Amino acid sequence: NGQEAYASHLVQNAAGTMYWAGHVSTSKLRVVYWTDGSDQYAWTDLEHNNYAKSDYTSQAPDGQYWLAPKPKGDAIIGAVRKPFLGLVPPGGTAPPNELWFAWDAGRDSTFTQPYIRIVKVAEDSLTGIGLHDIWNDSYAFAYPALAANQATGEVAISLMWGGGGGSYMNHAAGFPLDFVVW
């Protein structure tokens, strides 16, 4: 019914249909969409790898929490539509445009620090096509914001990182698929 998407952001660069998403559970994402000219919205659910909601905290060296417990800590706060802009061989089929949804995930036995989860969805079928985690054992990542370059289709991320006992909160930006932020 769309209530799972409370506090979530709308997809940037929408074209003809607006998308947003929320969590049905820690392994199921509800993608809500509203097509231009329609008088109602609809949704579809898709499964992804489980993530933890138990501990979103991270302390700076002075003991202050730069990442503190918060209501709806797993709201989708990074959301973007990535258009396909490449060439397609004659007779070939173009890959779908993609919807990327990003949120904060808590620490667990696999991830020793809070991290960012990104789920990629094919726009035409609303099926999951990829999952990407931004994490490090030594410090936390949080507060993702996504943007797509409309000339190249490349997705960029802005985020905060720190904690782990040795770092104050810092800002970084980069490209998620490069596996490094600066």
Buried (B, 14 or more C-beta within 10 A) or exposed (E): EBEBBEEBBBBBBBEEBBBBBBBEEBEEBBBBBBEEEEEEBEBEEBEBEEBBBEBBBBBBEEEEEBBEEEEBBBBBBBBBBBBEBEEEEEEEEEEBBBBBBBBBBBBBEEBBBBBBBBBBBBBEEBEBBEEBBBBEEEBBBBBBBBBBBEEEBBBBBBBBBBBBEEBEBEEBEBBBEEEEBE
